[in-house]
Amino acid sequence: MTTDQPIRWIEMVPGIRRHTIASGAGLMHMQVRLDAGAVMPVHQHPHEQTTYVLSGRLRFRLGEETHELAAGDVLLIPSNTPHGVDALEDTLVLDTFSPPREDLLAQDRTAG
């Protein structure tokens, strides 16, 4: 996707910002920036998700398991599985959701 518009980062929680890259009928890509020390609380959603670490390091809680991820690592989050993240350093990830997260897309439309 090419645009002349500046990227609008939306704060999810303190230290974690996101922006949607692309979304279609069955798939959504989103970039997420996490500041070192930021925490995404444990949550779950009906969407399948992959998280691909572009740079940095994360401690990822997935169900009862903990994974430490670094650049080049990818993790599949099954539908309705509790998960949360601790940023061990400044990190950039690509999150993919199927189907698209309509809640986040609605937030994109209203973000100014």
C-alpha positions in Angstrom: 0.0 0.0 0.0 1.4 3.4 -1.0 0.2 6.6 0.6 1.2 10.2 0.8 -0.4 10.4 4.3 1.8 10.2 7.4 1.5 7.0 9.4 -0.9 7.5 12.3 0.3 5.4 15.2 -2.5 4.5 17.7 -1.6 3.9 21.3 -2.9 0.5 22.5 -1.4 0.7 26.0 1.4 2.9 27.4 4.5 2.2 25.4 2.8 0.1 22.6 1.6 1.7 19.4 0.1 0.2 16.2 -0.9 1.0 12.7 -2.8 -1.0 10.1 -0.8 -1.8 7.0 -3.4 -3.6 5.0 -6.8 -5.3 5.5 -9.0 -7.4 3.2 -12.0 -9.7 3.5 -10.1 -12.4 5.4 -6.8 -11.0 6.6 -5.3 -7.9 8.3 -1.6 -6.8 8.7 -0.6 -4.4 11.5 2.8 -3.1 12.6 3.3 -2.7 16.3 6.1 -0.7 18.1 6.8 -1.7 21.7 9.1 0.4 23.9 11.5 -1.6 26.2 9.6 -2.4 29.4 6.1 -2.1 27.9 3.5 -4.7 28.8 0.6 -5.9 26.7 -1.7 -7.4 29.4 -3.0 -11.0 28.8 -6.1 -10.9 26.6 -7.8 -13.1 24.0 -9.9 -12.7 20.8 -11.6 -15.1 18.4 -9.1 -14.2 15.6 -6.1 -16.3 14.7 -2.9 -14.3 14.9 0.7 -14.5 13.9 3.4 -12.3 15.4 6.6 -11.9 13.4 9.4 -10.0 15.1 11.1 -7.6 12.8 13.5 -6.2 15.4 14.0 -6.4 19.1 13.1 -9.0 21.7 9.8 -10.1 23.5 8.7 -12.4 26.2 5.4 -13.8 25.0 2.9 -15.5 27.2 0.8 -17.9 25.2 -1.7 -20.0 27.3 0.5 -21.7 29.9 3.7 -21.3 27.9 6.3 -18.6 27.8 8.4 -17.9 24.6 11.3 -15.5 24.2 11.2 -14.1 20.6 13.9 -12.2 18.7 14.2 -10.8 15.2 13.1 -13.4 12.6 11.0 -15.4 15.0 7.3 -16.0 14.4 4.6 -17.3 16.8 1.1 -18.5 16.0 -1.6 -17.6 18.4 -4.7 -19.8 18.0 -8.2 -18.4 18.3 -9.4 -17.6 21.8 -6.0 -18.4 23.4 -5.0 -16.0 26.2 -1.7 -14.2 25.4 0.3 -11.2 26.5 3.7 -9.6 25.9 6.6 -8.0 27.8 9.0 -6.0 25.6 12.5 -6.9 26.6 13.9 -4.1 24.4 12.5 -1.7 21.8 10.7 -4.0 19.4 8.9 -3.8 16.0 6.6 -6.6 15.0 4.2 -7.5 12.2 0.9 -8.9 13.5 -1.4 -10.7 11.1 -5.0 -11.5 12.0 -7.6 -13.7 10.3 -10.3 -12.7 10.0 -9.6 -8.9 10.3 -10.0 -7.2 13.7 -13.1 -5.1 13.0 -12.7 -3.5 16.5 -9.2 -2.2 15.5 -10.4 -1.1 12.0 -13.2 0.9 13.6 -10.6 2.5 15.8 -8.5 3.3 12.7 -11.5 5.1 11.1 -12.0 7.4 14.2 -8.4 8.0 15.1 -7.5 11.6 14.3 
